[in-house]
Amino acid sequence: MAVIHTNVQKTGHVAVIPGAAEEVWQDLLAGNHRFCEGRLTQRQLRSQREFLVSGQRPKAVIIGCSDSRVPPELVFDQSLGDLFVVRAAGNVVDAIALGSVEYAVEHLGTRLVIVLGHDRCGAVQAACSGQKAASPNLWSIMVELQPSVLECSRHTGAALIRDVVEKNALRVSDALLRRSAVLRKAADEGDLQIVSARYDLYSGEVFQLESPSEHRLDESKESAVHSA
């Protein structure tokens, strides 16, 4: 079982992801490295589009924020059919989002789920400010973020926002298993790996966070470096 070498925030731990999921994660990290350097892969989109008419086999599920500055396909330098993307403000998950992830895992054979938070998230900033939501729909997003805000309440300013972004990504990863018997079964059988990560708006880098659950990722105490 090989070790993934990547940036791991705060804990100094490296996640060990078995089998094909590791290869996919390494591929996505390499794509992110290309994105950071501004050398995205040139692709034959027309032929890819025509090929995908018959079906899809995405290599990973990305649970991301709706923020227009964080398009997963660009961030990881991927193409048509590569990623199954579920996006909502604050990268929170409801029953519809969970059902979407279940579909990708159960029917499309996807074995890696990445929960991707990002710096300066507007939803997180609103939740941290304590301001009243303008509608019940917006309030439902705040409700999902509040537990993470409370856990990080000892901090202030930019540190608070970043900590809540990271805590929320970890909480969402755990929620996938807590709220979904389908995903929990896949994880218990070794068919699903879940990674929590944070995207840096300035550098473009994706940083892996501490493993949220023993169901998916074993931890190692080796130092981590970003995969090229």
N, C-alpha and C positions, 0 to 999 in steps of 0.2 A: 504494500500500500504506500504510494508515494505521497510526499508532502507538497502541498501547494505553497509556493513562495509568492507572497503578496503583502501589501501593507495592511497591518492589523492594528486598529486604533486602541489605545488605552491598555489593553491586557497584555500585549507582547506575545500573545498566543498565535499559533498557526493552525488553521483548520486542516484536518486530513479528510479528504473526500474520496471515497473509493470509486474505482471503475470508470465507466463512461462519463459520469457526472464530473469527475476531475478533469477529464480531457476537454469537456465543454467549457468549464470554468476557466481553464488555462487559455482556451481559444478566445473567450470573451475578454480576458485580461489583456491578451496580446492585441486584440482589436481596440481596446481602450487606449493602449499605449500608442497605437498608430493614430488614433483620434487626437490625442494630446499633442502629438508631433505634427499634426496637420497633413498627414499623408494617407488619406482614406483610399481604400481599395476601389479601383475602377471596375465596374461590373457590367455585364451584358443584360440589362434589365428586361429588355424585350423578350429574349429567349427564356430568361428565368420566369417571367410572368406567364408565358405560354406553357412552360413545363409544369408550373404549379396549378394549372387549371384542373388537373386530375386529382389533386389532393395536397395535403400539407403534412409535414413532419417536423415541427419546430424543435430546435435543440434545447430551448430553455423558455421558461415563463418569467416575465419581468412584471413585478407588481410595483408600479411607479407612480409618481405624482403627475398630475395633469399639467404642471408648469411647462410652458412652451420652451423653456431654456434647457429642458432635459429630455430630448427625444432618444429613447433607448437604442433604436437602430443606428443612429449616428454615434452616440456615446460609446457603443461597443463595436462600431464599424461592421455592422451586419447588413444583410440584404433581405429581399423578399423571401418570406417563408422561413426565416431563421429564428424569429422570436415571436412568442405568443404574448402580447402585451396587454396588461390590465391596468388602467390608469384611473386615478381619482385624486382629487385635491388632498394633500397630506398623505398620499399612498395608504389610505385606510381601506379596510375591507368590510363589505356587507355581504348579505346572502347572495346577491347577484355576482359579486366579485368572486366569492368562494366557489360558486357554481361554475364560473368560467375557468378557474384554476383546476377544479375537479375534472372538467371536460378535457382540458389539455393533458392531464396526467392519465386519466382513465381511458380516453378514446384516441388520443394522438400519440401516446407513449412518451411524453416528455418526462424526464427524470430529474431535472434541476429547476428549482424555483429561486429567484433572486428578489428579495424585497429591497428596493432601492429608494432611500431617502436622499435629500439634497440640502446643501447649505441655503440659507436665506429663504426657506420655504414660507410662503405667505400664509398658508393655513396654520402652520406652527406659530408664526409670529402673532397671528390673531388670537390663537388659543392662549399664548403666554401673556398677552396684553390684558386678558380678562374682559375685553370689550363685549358688549352684547351683540349676538348675531342678528343680522337684519331679517332673517326668515327662519322658519322651522327647519328647512332643508339645510341651510348653513349651520344651524345649531347642531344638527346630527353629526356633522364633521367635527365640531368642537367637542362633542361628547366622547367621540372615539379618541381624541387627542388628550383629553384632560388627565387620564391616569398617568401618562408620561410626563405631563407638566407638573403634576403633584410630586412625582418621584424626583424631579430635578429642581424643585422649588428653592433649594438652598443657593442656587446660582442666579446671576443676573446678566442682563445685556446679551452680547454675542455668545458668551459661554453658555447661557441658558438655552438659546435657540439651538445651538449645535448639539447640546446634550439631549434636548427633547427630540430633535431629529433622529439621533442615534437610538435613543431609548424607544421611540415609536417604531423604528424599523425592527428592533428586536422583539417588541411586543406583538407586532403584526406577524412576525415569523412564528412565534409561539401560538398566536390565535389561529393560524392555519390548521394546526393540529388539534387545538382545543375545540374548535367549532366544526371541524369536518371529520367525520368517521372515515370517509374515503381517503383523504390525505393521510390521516393517522395510520390507517392500515397499510398504505403504500410505504410510509416511512418505517413502520415496524418491520416490514418485510424486506427492507433494504432497497426498495425500488424508487425512493424519493429522497433527494437531498435539498435542504433549504439553506440559503446563504443570506445574511443581512449585510447591507452595504450602504455607504454614503458617497454621494457624488459631490465633488468640489467644483463649484461654479467657476472659480477663477482659473484653476489649473486644468480642469477637465478630467482629473483623475477619479477613479472609483476606488474606494477604500473598503476592504472587508472589515466587518465588525466582529466582536466576540461571538462565538458560537452560542446561539440562544437556547439550544436544547440538545440533550444527550441522544435524542432520537436520530439525529442526522450527522452531527459532526463530532469526531473525537478531537481532543486538543493536544497540541505539542508545545513545548516551551522553547523551541528554537526561534532565533531571530528571523524576521521576515523582510524580504526585499521585493520591490515591485517587479512583476514579470515583464520581460521585454518581448 
